[in-house]
Amino acid sequence: MKAKNLDKKFDNRENITEFLDLSKAKRPGQEQKRVNVDFPVWMIHRLDKEAKRLGVPRQSIIKIWIAERLQRASA
């Protein structure tokens, strides 16, 4: 399919996913990079307690709280 036809389908709000190779799709700015952070034991216990209360992994709590703080700082 020519790009012009694909653009037309997209502009008409048609589903074009059958024409895309989603296995190679990337979300800009969402690449992952591993970092190591050392926390005091008491903090790990509190993080685990909150994660269990919310039913999510510890890593999720850390990511959410840091993201919230960064958003507030940039506002």
N, C-alpha and C positions, 0 to 999 in steps of 0.2 A: 504494500500500500504506500502511496506517495504521501509525503509529509503534509502536503496541502489538504488531502482528503482526511488524514488523521486529525489535523487541526480543525477542520470543519465539523467532524463528529464530536470532538471535544467541546467546541464552541456551542454546539447544539445540545450539550449535556447528555450525549449518548455514552454508554458504557464502552470504554476503549481498552479495558484491562486485557482482553484476549489478544491484543496487539502488542502488549508490553512483556518484557522479560523481567518479571518481578524478582527473580533470584539475584539479580545484579543491582536492584534498587537500593539506594542509600538515602538516609535522612541527613541533610547537611547540618553540621553542628551537633550531631547526636552520636558521633563516634565515641567509643569507650576507651578509656585509658586507666589502667590499674594503678592504684596508689596504696601505699601502706601507711597506716596511722596507728600509733600506739595509744591506747586508752588505759586509764587506771582501772583496776578490777571493779571498784564500786560503780564506775560509770558503765561498764559492760553489764553488770547485774541490773542496773536501772534500765538500760537500753533493752535488755532481754525481757524484762518485766513488761515494758511498754509494748514491745513487739508482740509478745504473747497475748496481751490484752486486746490488741488490734488484729491479731491473727495474720501477721505478716513477718517476713524474715527481718532480722536485725539490720541487715544492709539496707533494706527499704526505708526503715525509720531514719537511718543516718542520711540517706540521699534526700528524702523528703524534707527533713529539718534543715539541711544545708541549703537546698534549693529555696525554701521559704525565706531563710535569712538573707540569701543573696538577692532575692527579689525585693525584699524590704530595703536593703542597702542601696539598690539602684533606683529606687523610687524617689 
